[in-house]
Amino acid sequence: MSEEPHIPEEWSDAERWAWEEIQAGRIVDFHERYARKLDPEKSDGWDNKRQDHRLSQAFLVAILTDERYRNITLFSGVRINGAYFEEAIDLQHVRLEQQLWLEYCRFHRTLSMKDLRVNGWFSLEGSWFSEAVDLTFAKIGGQLNMRGSTFNDMLNMSESEVGQNLLMHDGANFQDVDLKHAKIGGQISMDDSTFDGTPWGRTSHSQVFSYIKQKTALPKRKGSVIVPLDDFPKMNGPRPSRSEVVNILA
């Protein structure tokens, strides 16, 4: 029989409540708890200590890596909505057998997930990231969801693997995105999103990536591919309005 998890004294009231929700198999929904939905892109309300949304690095690492907590979350996984992460979050080399949601959250520092393994779905939907997000060498067995999120610094997914779809659409905002050597098992969706402030547009993305693949068809070719608009084939819908539309390795 596994040992019952000990609740550390240093856990805040918000973290104790969050753990109770996880134990009950429910979504940790701070917006529902306080009957107020905060906008991750705006600082208003996130530092309200009477309606505390903060979760710490220590709390997140404990519930994701300590077997006493992990054994309780094996079925439903960890699903968090509307949390505020003030400090840098380091989940490098973490191994998860279940899904992980960190949705509509606000990340004030870096999010390091190098070599992360998630056997199920991983969602960062609607979240806001002040600093860099590192997913290099990560392996997501299911779908990776970033729809509607805002990345104010580098999103590095080089050498990563996504077993199903990579969702980067629904008004998501990106600065620098590195997908070198990334492997995507399903579709990539970028509709209605912006890259470095420029709309991607509603281009037929299956045609975009098909064309990129043709341009990088040489076996064992190394290096990034920059596709200029003048060299683009005619597609359904408006073409992107930037001179370099994608940087991806075949």
N, C-alpha and C positions, 0 to 999 in steps of 0.2 A: 504494500500500500504506500502511495506517495505521501510525502510530508505535506501538511497543510501550510500554505504560504503565510509567512509572518508579515504583518503590515508594519513597515518601518516608521519609527516615531517622526522622522523628518518629512514624511509625506504630508502635503498640504491637504486641507479639506477638499479642494477640487480634485486632487489625485485620489483620495480615499473614495469620493463619490464616483469618480471615473472607474475605479477598480470594481466597485459594487455593480456598476452597469455592465462591465465586461463579464463578470462572474455570472450575471443573470442572462447573458447571451444577447444583450441589447446594444444598440449603437450608443456610443458616448456622444450625446448631442448637447453641446453647451448652449446652442441657440434655443433649443427647446427647454432646457433647464431654466433659463432666465427669461423666456418668452420675448427674446429680442435677438434679431439676426444682425450681427455685425458684418460690415463689409471688410474683407481681408485687405483690400487695397487702401483703406483709410485707417488712420491710427486711432480714430475716435472710439472710445469705450474699451479698448483692449487692455488698458492698464488699470481698469476699475477693480480695486481689490475686494470690494463688497460683492461684485459679480465676477469672480475670479475665473478666467479662462486658461490660466497658465498651467502647462505641464512641463516637467523638467526632463533633462537628458537622463538623469538617474532613474526616474520613473519609467520612461519609455524603454530603456535598456533592460530594466528589471523584468517588466512584463513580457518582453519579447525574447529574452535569452535565459532567464532563470527557469529551470525545469519545473519548479514548484508552481510558477505562474503559467508557464507554457502548457502544462498538462490540462489546465482548466479552459484554455482558449483553443484547443485542438479542433473543435467542430466549427464554431462560428468565426474564428479569427479575431482580429482587433480592428474595430471600426470606430474612428474618431472624427467628429464633425465640429468645427468651430473652436479648436484649441489654439492657444497662443504659446509659441516656443520662443522665449526670449534669448536663450543661449544657443550656441552651436550644437547641432545634433549629429552624433557620430554613430552610424549603424554599419560601418565597414565590416565585411566578412560575416554578417549575421545570416543565419540559416532559418527560414520560416517555412513550416509545413502548411500554413493556412494563409488566407487572404489578409491583406493589410490595407486599410483605408486611412488616409490623413487628408480629409476633404474640408474645403472652405476654412483652412487653417492659415495662420499668419506666422511666418518664419522670419525672425529678426536677424538671424546669423546664418552661417553656412549649413547645408545639409549634405553630409558625406555618407554615401552609400556604395562605395567602391566594393565590388565583389559580393554585393548583396544577393541572396538567393531567396526567391519567393515562389513556392510551388503553385500558388493560386493566383488570383488577381491582385494587382497593386494599383491603388488609385491615389492621385494627388489632385483630383478634380477641384477646380475653383479656388485653389490655395494661392497665396502670395509669398514670393521669395525675394528677400532683400539682397541676398548674396548668392554665391555660386552653389549649384547643385551638381554633385558628382555621382554619376551612375556608371562609371567606367567598369567594364568587366562584369557588370551585374547580369543576372539571369532571372528573368521573370517567366514562370511557366505558363501563365495565362495572359490576360490582357493588361496593358499598361495604359492607364487613363490619366491624361493631363488636360482634359478639355476645360476651357474657361479659366485656366491658371495664368498667373503673371510671373515671369522670370525676369528679374532686373539685372541679372548677371549671367555668366556662362552656364548653359546646361550641357554637361559633358556626358555623352552616352557612347563614346568610342569603345569598341570591342564588346558592347553589350548584346544580349540576346533577349528577344521578346517572343514567346511562343505563339501568341495570337495577335490581336490588333494593337497598333500603337495609335492612340487617340490624342491628337494635338489640335483639335478644332474648337468650334463654338466660342469664338472670340478670344482664344488664348493669345497671350503676348509673350514674345521671345526676343532676346537679344542675340547673343552668339549661341549657336547650336552645333555641337560636334557629334556626327553620326558615323565617323570613320570606322570601317570594318564592322558596323552594327549589322545584326541579322534579325529581320522581322518576319515572323512566320505567317502573319495575316496581312491585313490592309493597313496603310498609313493614311490617316485623315487629318487634313490641315485646313478645311473649309472655314472661311470667315476669321482666320487668325492673322496676326501681324508678326513680321520678323524685322527687328530693328526699326520698328515704327512704320513699316511699309506693308500694306495689305497683300496677303497671298492671292486673294481673289477666289473666284469659284471655278477655277480651272479643273479639267478632268484629270485628277491626280494619277489615275491608273495609266493614262497616256504619258504623263510627265515622267513617272518612274520607269515605264517601259522604254521611253526614249533615252533616259539616262543609262539604262542597262545596255542599250544598243551602243551608246557612246563609250562604254567601259567594258566591252565584251572580250578584250584580250585576256587570256588566262594569266593569273598571278600578277596582274597589273597592280602596282602600288601607287598611292598618292590620291589626293582629292580631285574631284571633278567639278569645275565651275562651268555651268551651262549658260551662255549669254543669250539674251532674248533674240538677237538677230539670227541665231542658229536654231531657233525653236521651230518645230513644225506647227502647222495650223491646228488648233484644238477647239473643242466645244467650249463656249463661254469666253470671257475676257482673259487675256494673258496677264501674268503678274507684271507690275510696272517697275520692277527693279532690274538692273543690268545683270545681276547675279542672283538667280532664283533659288539655287540649292547647292549645298556643299555636302556631297555624300560619296562614299566609296562603294564601288560595285562589290 
